[in-house]
Structure formats: structure tokens, C-alpha cells
Amino acid sequence: MKRQKVRMIATVIATAVSLFVASGMARAHFGMVIPSDDVVTQSKGRTISLRVMFAHPFEGDSMDMVKPVKFGVVFRGKDRKNLVTTLKPVKIKGHKAWKSDFKIGRPGDYVFYVEPQPYWEPAEEAFIVHYTKVVVNAFGLEEGWDAEVGLKTEIVPLTRPYGLYTGNVFRGLVKVNGKPAPFTEVEVEYYNEKGRYKAPAAPFVTQVVKTDQNGVFTYAMPKAGWWGFAALSEDTKRLKHGGKEYPVEIGAVIWVRVYDMKEK
């Protein structure tokens, strides 16, 4: 009887988990590259720090992240630097993440990007690879913010991704293998870093929009802070785990920061 009861409980739990995932309530994963400043002025100094992690932004928990395959920066759409060697391991809420310090040299837009190693997610029976970007403007020269890095999948901003007020609309073009990706699902989450906010129900944690027939999505950000956009698709290749091949979810991710308008 005891064994039957244990098996019954295990079956109920397994069924609940499968329903949880199938119903779309599984928590969204986001690659994250969060700089200390997204707009650098002379008064702020020339060195910024960047945190690189893999997390559930709104809920505030994260996963251990192994050292990325690539981490770099494209300056004003031209110069490209490999910054992988600058990454140093750190702990963020008890999980392994990475940090890099970068000295800003010349005025212009710096597009930081990361390509992680594939992350195995047993709940979804799939690997996850999020190609993640963030843009930092320096000293007022607005040149290069819409530059394409050339990642396997990428969000090309159609709205300047800095200098944004609460309520502004952000538009982006999703590309996969260099081509626009029509009707692609884009997950949107707020970085609830200090855990101040609580969602009234699961659908409020991760907002969802889709690209149109041209691969373009639009979203209005209702609150100040960091917002992440993850355009999800499936890679043509599969990876092995435990002797079996599984699909690979590839995500094009970009982070933008929103500010409240202030009085004098």
C-alpha cells in the first residue's frame, strides 16, 4: 500500500509539472547583460561594470552560468573587441555569474553582446542559448545604436535603446540567420532586482507579444527600470544529452533602461 501511495503521489506531481509547463506557466529564462550605466557622461567617469547572467528577471532568481563562448563589444558599428578574457566569476543571489569592467574611450554607442554555452533545461527537455545585447551611449554622440552584431539570432532596435521615458514605445526587428523572423513570439520581463513588486497572476510576470509579418514587434514600457525582450525560435540543429538529441531554443535578447521624467 505504501509503495502504491508513493507511486500515486509521484504520478500526481509529474502530471502537475507537465501541465504547468504545457500551459505556458513555466518561468521564462532570460540572458542578461546589465551595465552599471546605459548613458555615460563626463560626470559619471569613464569606467562601467557589466553583469552577465542567466535568470528569471521578474522573480529574482537565477541559474548557474558557465563562462560564455563569446563576450564582446561593437563600437559605433565598426570597431569590434573580444572581451571574454575580462570576465571574472561572481555570485549573484547564490548563483554563478560573470562581471567585466570596461573603460569607455571615445564618444559613441557601444553594443555589448554575449553568446553563452548551451543551457540544459530538464523541465522543457531542451537546450537554451540566448544571444544577448545591451547598448551603452557615451558622451552624447548617438552613433551605432542600431548596428547589427551578426549573431545567429538578434534584435535590431528600431527605437533608440537609451534615453527612454516611462511609457515610451520600444520597437525591434527580430532576425534569425540574418533574415527577418515574422510572427515570432517575444517574451518581455521587468528586472525586479530588489523584489519590490509582485505579479497578481502568472501571465503578468512575462508579457508576450509577437512580431508582425515583417519581423517587427512593439511594446510600451509602463515602469522605470530595466526591461528585457527575448525573441524565441528553434535552431535547426539539435544537441545531445544523455545519449539522446534534443531541440535548441535560441533567443535574441536585448535590454533597455527606462526612466521616470523628473521635475527641476
C-alpha positions in Angstrom: 0.0 0.0 0.0 2.8 2.4 0.9 4.5 1.8 -2.4 1.3 2.4 -4.3 0.7 5.6 -2.4 4.3 6.8 -3.2 3.8 6.0 -6.9 0.4 7.8 -6.9 2.0 10.9 -5.3 4.9 10.8 -7.8 2.4 10.5 -10.7 0.4 13.4 -9.5 3.5 15.6 -9.1 4.7 14.6 -12.6 1.4 15.4 -14.1 1.2 18.7 -12.4 4.7 19.6 -13.6 3.8 18.7 -17.2 0.6 20.7 -17.1 2.5 23.6 -15.5 4.9 23.6 -18.4 2.4 22.8 -21.1 0.1 25.6 -20.0 2.7 28.2 -20.6 3.2 28.8 -16.9 6.9 27.7 -16.9 9.1 30.5 -15.9 10.8 32.4 -18.7 14.5 32.4 -19.0 16.5 35.5 -20.0 20.1 36.0 -20.9 21.2 39.3 -19.1 23.9 41.9 -19.7 23.3 44.7 -17.3 25.7 47.7 -17.3 26.2 50.0 -14.3 25.3 52.9 -16.7 23.5 52.9 -20.0 24.2 56.6 -20.6 27.8 57.7 -19.7 28.6 61.3 -19.1 31.8 63.1 -18.1 30.5 63.5 -14.6 30.0 59.7 -14.2 33.5 58.8 -15.1 34.8 56.5 -17.9 34.6 53.0 -16.4 31.5 51.0 -16.3 30.9 47.5 -15.0 28.7 44.9 -16.7 27.0 41.9 -15.1 26.4 38.8 -17.3 24.0 36.2 -16.0 21.1 33.8 -16.8 18.0 34.4 -14.8 14.2 34.8 -14.2 14.3 38.6 -14.1 11.0 39.4 -12.5 11.0 36.6 -9.9 14.6 37.4 -9.0 16.2 34.0 -9.1 18.8 32.8 -11.4 20.7 29.8 -12.7 24.4 29.0 -12.7 26.1 30.3 -15.8 29.3 28.8 -17.2 31.7 31.1 -18.9 30.3 32.4 -22.2 31.6 31.3 -25.6 31.7 35.0 -26.7 31.6 38.3 -25.0 32.4 41.5 -26.9 31.6 45.0 -27.9 30.9 46.7 -31.2 31.8 50.4 -31.2 29.8 52.8 -33.4 29.0 49.9 -35.7 32.7 49.5 -36.8 35.3 48.5 -34.2 34.9 45.1 -32.6 36.6 43.9 -29.4 36.7 40.5 -27.8 36.2 40.9 -24.1 35.9 37.2 -22.9 39.2 37.4 -21.1 37.9 40.4 -19.0 35.1 38.3 -17.5 35.5 37.4 -13.8 33.3 35.0 -11.9 30.9 36.4 -9.3 28.0 35.2 -7.2 24.6 36.8 -7.8 22.0 35.6 -5.3 24.0 32.5 -4.7 24.5 31.5 -8.4 27.5 31.8 -10.7 27.5 34.8 -13.0 30.1 37.0 -14.6 31.3 40.6 -14.3 33.5 42.8 -16.5 34.8 46.3 -16.1 35.2 48.3 -19.3 36.8 51.7 -19.8 35.0 54.0 -22.1 37.4 55.7 -24.5 35.7 57.7 -27.3 32.2 59.1 -27.7 29.6 57.0 -29.4 27.4 53.9 -28.9 28.9 50.7 -27.5 26.9 47.5 -28.3 27.9 44.8 -25.8 26.9 41.2 -26.6 27.2 37.7 -25.3 26.9 34.2 -26.7 26.5 31.7 -23.9 27.2 28.0 -23.8 24.0 25.9 -24.3 22.0 25.6 -21.0 20.2 22.3 -20.5 16.7 22.8 -19.1 15.2 19.4 -18.0 11.7 20.9 -17.4 11.4 21.8 -21.1 13.6 18.9 -22.4 15.5 21.4 -24.4 18.7 23.4 -24.6 18.6 27.2 -24.3 21.0 29.6 -26.0 20.3 33.3 -25.6 22.3 35.8 -27.7 22.1 38.9 -25.6 22.8 42.6 -26.2 22.7 45.9 -24.5 23.7 49.4 -25.8 25.6 52.0 -23.8 25.9 55.6 -25.1 28.9 57.6 -24.2 29.4 61.4 -24.1 26.4 62.4 -26.2 27.4 61.0 -29.6 24.5 58.9 -30.8 26.1 56.8 -33.5 25.9 53.0 -33.8 23.0 52.0 -31.6 21.3 50.2 -34.5 24.4 48.3 -35.6 24.0 44.6 -36.2 26.4 42.3 -34.4 25.8 39.4 -36.7 24.6 36.9 -34.1 22.7 33.8 -35.1 19.5 35.5 -33.9 19.4 39.2 -33.0 17.0 42.0 -32.1 17.9 45.1 -34.2 16.5 48.2 -32.3 14.2 50.4 -34.4 13.8 52.7 -31.4 17.0 54.2 -29.9 17.6 51.9 -27.0 18.5 54.5 -24.4 17.2 57.9 -23.3 13.8 56.3 -22.8 11.0 57.6 -20.6 8.3 55.6 -18.8 5.5 54.9 -21.3 7.8 55.2 -24.3 7.3 52.5 -27.0 10.2 50.3 -28.0 10.3 48.7 -31.4 12.7 46.0 -32.6 13.3 43.9 -35.7 13.9 40.2 -35.0 16.3 38.4 -37.2 17.3 34.7 -37.4 20.3 33.8 -39.6 20.3 37.3 -40.9 16.7 37.3 -42.1 13.6 38.9 -40.6 11.5 36.5 -38.4 7.8 37.1 -38.9 5.2 36.1 -36.3 7.9 35.2 -33.7 7.0 35.2 -30.0 8.7 37.8 -27.9 8.8 37.5 -24.1 9.1 40.7 -22.1 10.1 41.0 -18.5 10.9 43.6 -16.0 14.1 43.2 -13.9 12.6 43.2 -10.5 16.1 43.3 -8.9 15.1 44.1 -5.3 11.9 42.1 -5.3 9.7 45.1 -4.6 6.9 44.1 -7.0 4.5 41.2 -7.0 2.5 40.0 -10.0 -1.2 39.4 -9.4 -1.1 36.2 -11.6 1.4 34.2 -13.7 0.6 36.0 -17.0 1.7 39.3 -15.5 5.3 38.0 -14.9 6.1 37.6 -18.5 4.4 39.8 -21.1 4.1 38.3 -24.6 3.9 40.0 -28.0 4.6 38.7 -31.5 6.4 40.2 -34.4 4.4 41.2 -37.4 4.8 39.9 -41.0 8.0 41.9 -41.3 9.6 40.6 -38.1 8.9 43.8 -36.1 7.5 44.0 -32.6 6.3 46.9 -30.5 5.9 47.3 -26.7 5.2 50.2 -24.4 7.1 50.0 -21.1 5.0 51.1 -18.1 7.6 51.4 -15.4 11.1 52.8 -14.9 13.9 50.3 -14.7 15.5 47.6 -16.9 13.3 45.7 -19.4 14.3 42.6 -21.3 13.0 41.4 -24.7 13.6 37.8 -25.7 12.5 36.7 -29.2 12.3 32.9 -29.2 12.8 30.4 -32.1 14.2 26.9 -32.5 17.6 26.2 -34.0 17.8 23.9 -37.0 20.4 21.8 -35.2 19.8 19.6 -32.1 22.2 18.8 -29.2 22.7 15.5 -27.3 22.0 15.0 -23.7 22.3 11.6 -22.1 22.7 9.9 -25.5 19.5 11.5 -26.9 19.1 14.5 -29.2 17.0 17.5 -28.0 15.9 20.7 -29.6 17.7 24.0 -29.0 15.8 27.2 -28.2 17.6 30.2 -29.5 16.7 33.6 -28.1 17.5 37.1 -29.4 17.6 39.3 -26.3 18.1 43.0 -25.8 17.9 45.0 -22.6 16.8 48.7 -22.3 16.5 51.0 -19.4 13.6 53.3 -18.8 13.5 56.5 -16.6 10.7 58.5 -15.0 10.6 62.1 -16.1 11.8 64.4 -13.3 10.9 68.0 -12.4 13.6 70.6 -11.9 
